Amino acid sequence: MARTAEKRGKDETRAAEKKVKATGKPAGGARGGITAPVTPSPELAEIVGKADLPRSEVVKKVWDYIKKNDLQDAKDRRQINADEKLGKVFGKKKSVSMFEMNKHLSAHLTAKKG
């Protein structure tokens, strides 16, 4: 019989607590990929701030900026029309799709080395 998601979660939590007791070290969460802190470029920092943030927070703050300044195209909501600040991030393009946006953002993010 297969375990339910709830049972599996409880088992994993118990195993993590057991490991913490055995090693005496705090449980470290995953800090790679989308949760790893990244440094925004000066152009992107105008929108999201200068502090190091996880990539997911950068994307969230960019979307907040897009919605606050009403930069989604009226006819096709998947298109984002760049204003002066976003234009610096998107390069020469005045309009990009929401799917292209992440490609442009990644060019303005530097992963922490360490």
C-alpha positions as a Markdown table, in Angstrom:
| # | Residue | x | y | z |
|---|---|---|---|---|
| 1 | Met | 0.0 | 0.0 | 0.0 |
| 2 | Ala | 1.4 | 3.4 | -1.0 |
| 3 | Arg | 2.1 | 6.0 | 1.7 |
| 4 | Thr | 0.0 | 9.2 | 1.6 |
| 5 | Ala | 1.8 | 12.5 | 1.0 |
| 6 | Glu | 1.0 | 13.5 | 4.6 |
| 7 | Lys | 2.6 | 10.2 | 6.0 |
| 8 | Arg | 5.6 | 10.6 | 3.7 |
| 9 | Gly | 6.1 | 14.2 | 5.0 |
| 10 | Lys | 5.9 | 13.1 | 8.6 |
| 11 | Asp | 8.4 | 10.3 | 8.0 |
| 12 | Glu | 10.8 | 12.8 | 6.3 |
| 13 | Thr | 10.4 | 15.3 | 9.2 |
| 14 | Arg | 11.2 | 12.5 | 11.7 |
| 15 | Ala | 14.2 | 11.4 | 9.8 |
| 16 | Ala | 15.5 | 15.0 | 9.6 |
| 17 | Glu | 15.0 | 15.5 | 13.3 |
| 18 | Lys | 16.8 | 12.3 | 14.0 |
| 19 | Lys | 19.8 | 13.4 | 11.9 |
| 20 | Val | 19.9 | 16.8 | 13.7 |
| 21 | Lys | 20.1 | 15.0 | 17.1 |
| 22 | Ala | 22.8 | 12.6 | 15.9 |
| 23 | Thr | 25.0 | 15.3 | 14.3 |
| 24 | Gly | 24.3 | 18.2 | 16.6 |
| 25 | Lys | 24.1 | 20.5 | 13.5 |
| 26 | Pro | 21.1 | 22.5 | 12.5 |
| 27 | Ala | 19.1 | 21.2 | 9.5 |
| 28 | Gly | 20.2 | 23.1 | 6.5 |
| 29 | Gly | 17.7 | 23.6 | 3.8 |
| 30 | Ala | 18.5 | 23.4 | 0.1 |
| 31 | Arg | 20.2 | 26.6 | -1.0 |
| 32 | Gly | 20.7 | 25.9 | -4.6 |
| 33 | Gly | 18.9 | 26.6 | -7.8 |
| 34 | Ile | 16.0 | 29.0 | -7.5 |
| 35 | Thr | 16.6 | 29.5 | -3.7 |
| 36 | Ala | 20.3 | 30.4 | -4.0 |
| 37 | Pro | 21.0 | 34.1 | -3.3 |
| 38 | Val | 22.0 | 36.0 | -6.4 |
| 39 | Thr | 23.3 | 39.6 | -6.9 |
| 40 | Pro | 21.3 | 41.8 | -9.2 |
| 41 | Ser | 23.1 | 44.0 | -11.8 |
| 42 | Pro | 22.9 | 47.8 | -11.2 |
| 43 | Glu | 20.2 | 48.0 | -13.9 |
| 44 | Leu | 18.1 | 45.3 | -12.3 |
| 45 | Ala | 18.8 | 46.7 | -8.8 |
| 46 | Glu | 16.8 | 49.8 | -9.8 |
| 47 | Ile | 13.7 | 47.6 | -9.8 |
| 48 | Val | 14.4 | 44.9 | -7.1 |
| 49 | Gly | 16.9 | 46.6 | -4.8 |
| 50 | Lys | 20.7 | 46.1 | -4.3 |
| 51 | Ala | 20.4 | 43.3 | -1.7 |
| 52 | Asp | 21.2 | 39.7 | -2.6 |
| 53 | Leu | 17.9 | 37.8 | -3.1 |
| 54 | Pro | 16.8 | 34.3 | -4.2 |
| 55 | Arg | 16.0 | 34.1 | -7.9 |
| 56 | Ser | 12.4 | 33.5 | -7.0 |
| 57 | Glu | 12.2 | 36.7 | -5.1 |
| 58 | Val | 13.8 | 38.6 | -8.0 |
| 59 | Val | 11.1 | 37.3 | -10.4 |
| 60 | Lys | 8.4 | 38.2 | -7.8 |
| 61 | Lys | 9.6 | 41.7 | -7.4 |
| 62 | Val | 9.9 | 42.2 | -11.2 |
| 63 | Trp | 6.3 | 41.0 | -11.6 |
| 64 | Asp | 5.2 | 43.4 | -8.8 |
| 65 | Tyr | 6.9 | 46.2 | -10.7 |
| 66 | Ile | 5.2 | 45.2 | -14.0 |
| 67 | Lys | 1.8 | 45.1 | -12.4 |
| 68 | Lys | 2.3 | 48.3 | -10.4 |
| 69 | Asn | 3.3 | 50.2 | -13.5 |
| 70 | Asp | 0.7 | 48.5 | -15.8 |
| 71 | Leu | 3.3 | 47.2 | -18.2 |
| 72 | Gln | 1.5 | 44.2 | -19.5 |
| 73 | Asp | 0.1 | 44.6 | -23.0 |
| 74 | Ala | -3.6 | 45.3 | -23.0 |
| 75 | Lys | -4.4 | 42.9 | -25.9 |
| 76 | Asp | -2.0 | 40.2 | -25.1 |
| 77 | Arg | -1.3 | 39.9 | -21.3 |
| 78 | Arg | 1.7 | 37.6 | -22.0 |
| 79 | Gln | 3.6 | 40.5 | -23.5 |
| 80 | Ile | 5.4 | 42.9 | -21.3 |
| 81 | Asn | 6.0 | 46.4 | -22.6 |
| 82 | Ala | 9.2 | 47.9 | -21.2 |
| 83 | Asp | 9.4 | 51.3 | -19.6 |
| 84 | Glu | 12.8 | 53.1 | -19.1 |
| 85 | Lys | 14.0 | 50.9 | -16.2 |
| 86 | Leu | 12.9 | 47.5 | -17.7 |
| 87 | Gly | 14.3 | 48.6 | -21.1 |
| 88 | Lys | 17.8 | 48.5 | -19.6 |
| 89 | Val | 17.2 | 44.9 | -18.4 |
| 90 | Phe | 15.5 | 43.8 | -21.7 |
| 91 | Gly | 18.2 | 45.4 | -23.9 |
| 92 | Lys | 17.0 | 46.9 | -27.2 |
| 93 | Lys | 13.7 | 45.1 | -27.1 |
| 94 | Lys | 10.7 | 47.2 | -26.2 |
| 95 | Ser | 8.4 | 44.3 | -25.7 |
| 96 | Val | 9.1 | 40.7 | -24.6 |
| 97 | Ser | 7.0 | 37.7 | -23.7 |
| 98 | Met | 6.7 | 36.6 | -20.1 |
| 99 | Phe | 8.6 | 33.5 | -21.1 |
| 100 | Glu | 11.5 | 35.5 | -22.6 |
| 101 | Met | 11.7 | 37.7 | -19.5 |
| 102 | Asn | 13.5 | 35.1 | -17.4 |
| 103 | Lys | 16.2 | 34.8 | -20.0 |
| 104 | His | 16.8 | 38.6 | -19.9 |
| 105 | Leu | 16.7 | 38.5 | -16.0 |
| 106 | Ser | 19.3 | 35.8 | -15.8 |
| 107 | Ala | 21.8 | 37.9 | -17.8 |
| 108 | His | 21.5 | 40.5 | -14.9 |
| 109 | Leu | 22.0 | 38.0 | -12.0 |
| 110 | Thr | 25.3 | 36.8 | -10.6 |
| 111 | Ala | 25.3 | 33.7 | -8.4 |
| 112 | Lys | 27.3 | 33.9 | -5.2 |
| 113 | Lys | 30.5 | 31.9 | -5.2 |
| 114 | Gly | 31.3 | 30.0 | -2.1 |
